[in-house]
Amino acid sequence: MERATTSAPHSTTTVVRPSPSAVTPADVGLLLLRLPLGLLLAGHGCQKLFGLFGGHGLKATGEGFEALGYRPGVLFAGIAGATEFLGGLGLALGFLIPLAAAAVIGVMINAMVVSASHGLWATEGGLEYPMVIALVALAVALIGPGALAGDRFFPWRHGGWRAGALALVLGGVGAAIVLTL
């Protein structure tokens, strides 16, 4: 810990602040949010793209997307899989967080639209699960990825309104484009 001392005319005040290189509990907490969520999303993308981890692969996933009204299904399955994979890796690594969060938010908005007719709860196929994932991604963009992240050297490392707004707007625009095609 660094000690910063401020002198007033008749008193001395000592303020204790963590050194810039210190890892805080908040940094570890953010890592615990980012890492499993990001890796699970990347794995989910691998299920769609490559049939890994019990997934069905691009062709079968594309058929499922066609049944949901996304045509051509293989194209949209590829977009969803690539977005989940890259956005998930970005979250896990804490790298390019505003863009990674935007990717996750965009694909989760599409998932919410598909599942909205089933209500809120995941037990009924509702939008609960994709909504929580999108909100966690947005929260990480707003808070910043923490010191244990690839973004620790970039201006958006502390998150903020701009990083959160960028993630939300880009994710929303991406979802709107996919939904209108």
N, C-alpha and C positions, 0 to 999 in steps of 0.2 A: 504494500500500500504506500502511496505517496502521501506526504503531508504538505498541505498548502497552508502557509501562515499569512494571515492578513493582520496588519497592525493598525489599530485605531490610536488616537492620541493618548488614551490612558488605559488601554487594554490590548490584549493579544488574543485573537481567536484562531483556533486551530480547526481546520476542516479536513476530515479524512475522506479521500476519494480513492476509488480503485485505480491502479495504474492503467494506462491505456492498453497494455498487453495482458492484463489479468482476465481470466475466464470467469464469468459470473454464473450464478445459478440460472439466471435468465438465458444465458447462452446455451447451457446444457439443456434447459427446458425447450428452447427452440429447436435444438438438434433432435430431441426426443419427439417433437412434433413432425419435423421435416423428414427425417430419415425413414421411419417406417412408412409414413404416408407416401412419400416419393417412391420408395422401392416397391411398395405394393402397386402403385399406379403404373410404374414402369413394367412390372410383371404382368399386369392386366393388359397393357399394350402388347406385350410379347405373346400373350394368349391369342389376341386377335391377329397379329401379324404372322406369327411363326408356329402357332399351335403348341407353344411351350406351356408348362405348368398346368396341364389338363385342358388347355384351350382347344378350340376347334380349327384354328388357322384362318387364313384370309378368305378362302373360297366359302367355307361353311358359315363364317361370320358374315360375309357378304350376303349370303342367302337370308340370314336372319335380319340384316339391315333392309333388304328388299321387302321383307314381310312387314317391316315397320314403316315403309313408304320412302325409304332413302334409295334413290335410283340414280346411277348404277350402284348396287349394293357393295360390290367389291371396292369401288373407289372410296365410298364413304366409310367402309370398314377400315380401309387403309389409312384414311385421314384420321379417324378416331384412334386407331392403334398407334400411329406415329405421334399423335398429339399426346396421348397418355404416356407413351414411352419417353418422349423428349421432355415433356412437362414434368413427369415424375422424376426423371433423372436430375433435372434442374432443381427441383425442390429438395431432393435428397442431398445433392452436393452443395446446396445453397448458392447456386450459380445462376446469374441473370434472373434473379428472383422476380422482378416485375413481369418479365416475359414468360417464365415458367408458370407463375401464378395465372397469367392471362390464358395460357394454353389449358391449364387445368379448369379454370372457370368456364372457358368456352365449351369444352367437351362436357362438363357437368351441367351446364345450362341445357344442352341438347338432351342429356340423360333425364333432366327434370321435366322437360317438355314431353318426352316419350312416356314417362312414368306418372305424370300429373293426373291422368284420368283414373289412376288407382288410389288416389288419396295421398295422405301424408306418410303413413307408416310403411316401412320396408317389409314388414310381415305380409302386407297386402300387395307388394310390388310398387309401393309409392315412392315419392321423391325425397324421403328423409335422408337416405344415404348420400346421393349426389349433392344434396343441398349442404350437408355437413362438410363434405370434401371441398366444395367450392368456397364455403365460408372460412375454412381453415387456410386454404390457399390465399384468400384475400387478407386474412389476419396476418399471415407471414409477410405479405407484401407491405402491409401497413406498419408492422412492428420492425421489419427487417430480419434478415436471416440469422443474426447473431455473429459472434466472433469466430465460431467454428464453422465457417462457410467460405466458399470460393469468392463471394462478393465482398469480403471484408476490406478490400482495397478500393472499392468503387464508391462513388458518391451516394448511391442508394442503399448502402450497407445498413443505414439506420432506419430504413423504411420511410414512412411519412405519407402525407396526403397525396403528393404527386405520384409516388410509387404505387400506392393503393388505387388511385384513380386510373392510372395507366393500365394496371392489371385488369380492373373492372371494365373499363371502356374497351380495351382490345379484346378481352374475353367476350364481352357482349356483342361487339361488332363481328367477331369471328363466328359466334354462334348464330347471329342473325343471317350472315351470309350462307352458312350451311343450311339453315332452316328455310331459306328462300329458294335454294337451288332445286 
